[in-house]
Structure formats: C-alpha cells, structure tokens
Amino acid sequence: MRMEKIVLEKVCWKVKATTAFQFLQLYYSLIQENLPIERKNSLNFERLEAQLKACHCRIIFSKAKPSVLALSIIALEIQAQKFVELTEGIECLQTHSKDCYSNKKALL
C-alpha cells in the first residue's frame, strides 16, 4: 500500500492518463480507414507496436508527449513504405494535435 501511494503521488494521481500506445491505436485506425483496400495489410500494427516498445527502452523518448511519439512512429513507417497518399493525412493529424494542445493551454 505504501509503494502504491508513492507511485500515485509520482504520477500526480493521474491514473487514467492517455498512453502512447492508445494514441498509436487511434492513429493507426484513422490511417487504416484512408488506405486503399489493396494496401490495408501493408501497414503492420505489430511492427508499429514493436517500434514503440523500443522507444520506451530509451530514456530520451520518455520526455516526449505520448501523442507526438505515436504520430512520429507512424509517420516514419509511412515514409519508409512510401505511402505518399497518406502524407497529407499525417500532416492533418499533426496540425490537429497542435491545435488541441494550444486550446488546452489556453483553457488552463
């Protein structure tokens, strides 16, 4: 119980924080909706998840916002697989994320 209390205090009692994995799932589903049928299997979620796990093993990535980390992983994969038709969608997600963050800061 004591250790649980210490951990909760370290995370400021935010036990329902959105994780990079949840953002990865969300972004992946949005992108899958916009892929042509013949390319739906080209973007592999397990590969994206493995890349996210690898990022979690590096201390430098612990400082990144979960949404930025997830979007970066997907953007790099899309670039590597040359999904040119999805570049605009990624840029839209990036812009939308920035707008949401700016609006949140303004409300606070």
Steps between C-alpha positions, in 0.01 A plus 500: 500500500785733584668439162170547320456837670853605401438407135166683494662810644774485234238498223302773677209260548443498121425132465298534182759684293491429128801296395705498181360152430144635507597781263670245275179294487293810422731631228534154348123457475460844342768423243359154425168664410674708234714228345390342173376141544802352322741671745314438829734217602814698416498701823567247775381595850727244669802663338386844619446362850850349501646835399311668783632243749853567374448872557384433855837335566684826427498768767500784246154398375351508850486880477290500181127555514318169437309641202819630337683173553219293348454734204875507436519121488214480252636787289841331473340169401286669237806678366701176494225317311452795264128546566497837327120512509507501881746787545221757496304302760801489732551875462131552581531288816811694599327835451191381686714379791673838522165682493360281778810557711482878444129509591565297815774741609269796434228349718742452787 
